[in-house]
């Protein structure tokens, strides 16, 4: 949007190859449509949309971690679980579950801060497995707290005053608005100075470091932001279940789904997680009733994409058409 | 005396963890990658022993003799196809591909064999134990596993330092390009390292299936995590460190379990996180191995 004029010849430097008003207008229209969705869509569709946005939040966060900051976390389910349980705790203490969502996300983020000081001592694959150890430890600690329901879990309090249709409506809106905040926030983050530092780290870490980029503290910020995002996802998950149980809240399948969706859609692109989440739901809906086969097919697809089309679906589209729906960089345009 | 027993049982479990870990450690040392499907391969080996070996009409205790060599071949083939293709892309791709493989294996096992636990049955041999005194029992089988773990690590150490293939593996791991210039085919060397890694973890997986139950998710949440913790506690890049790491992990878990069975795994995680905080290079590791 900030079109800067290059002094000499007739060229401008712009972000998008379409008018910036289209981006803002489009976002407003899409946001209005999804906000109004429960009024004109059948209940079953709203429930699918709810799960769609839940996975979209997770995939967006995982893409930020692995695609932009180079941290392949396989322990994000830990922060999903912590977000669920933070919300359960706040609701048990008498807070309105919907109002407590931001606070639950903050709690997950606060726990992530000391965790980074341990995890950042390891690199690459060792970092990855260590994130899982942290997630498993968090689950084991929660399991031993009987106030939070131990191994059997507890229903989310504070929702009984709502009628079933009010509950469906409100929990969808909570998920959708969280997804909107996370997506727009991530997009703006990637367009900011921090996003520029991330891009330089991704392209060449040593060069970025020697140019004065604060690589470690940038990684720490991203890890904490991703923990908050996954914490928020865990919180809205707890509302839409509405039952909090360790086996579900800390399930490794959340991680598998967000990772596969990101790879298939296109890791390291803003559009990738959205495309990947759509692919996931198309597969999931068409393979319903076949047990874990949807995850097997989705996983096999992700492995194939990682090996033979590492840019994913969106990478392919972008390379062929040079079109970017949600641009984060700049390009020179001839007038 | 109870404490002596806790420690003895911990040391015995340590044999398993060292056996889980040495393949992981070897692959990282040679290729600088972590195989996230490491644990799931162990479970597949265990399932093979449960479901395939009974068809061969041999005593089940001989299942090792059939399954372990098969898995050495599987390891070589896996490396030359999927893992090498991923390695040619980037380290990130190897993590994604091996994680994908892990999810595929777990869910396929779940679909085919359900979530029920499976045990490798070796008859009455498993029950034999040696009573040291009124509180300490040493299970023969666990003692054998510990001895096998020490033997495997010892043979691996000698293999890597004395034989020509072992020297090649070390040469490729030190400087792949220089080794290539001298005529080493690094892809074949990687394949051999993967064959050893997968064979050892298959051995560990079958043993674990004899001692306890295997479920489709045992590979990720137990074998991989324990193997990884043993490697980091002992020190990345040190084979004997891995043995000590495995034993310390076993002892920590048994101490935790002594207070409350629910704390068994958590106590191991706590030891791992404490090592990460206080001595990130591990007990016997070198600082530069971390980078």
Interface residues (C-beta under 8 A of the other chain):
Chain A: X66 X70 X72 X74 X117 X118 X119 X121 X122 X123 X124 X125 X126 X128 X129 X130 X132 X133 X134 X136 X137 X140 X141 X143 X144 X252 X256 X259 X260 X263 X291 X292 X293 X295 X296 X299 X300 X302 X303 X306 X307 X310
Chain B: X28 X32 X33 X34 X36 X82 X85 X86 X89 X90 X91 X92 X93 X94 X95 X96 X97 X99 X100 X101 X103 X104 X107 X108 X110 X111 X217 X220 X221 X224 X225 X228 X229 X232 X236 X260 X262 X263 X265 X266 X269 X270 X272 X273 X276 X277 X280 X290 X291
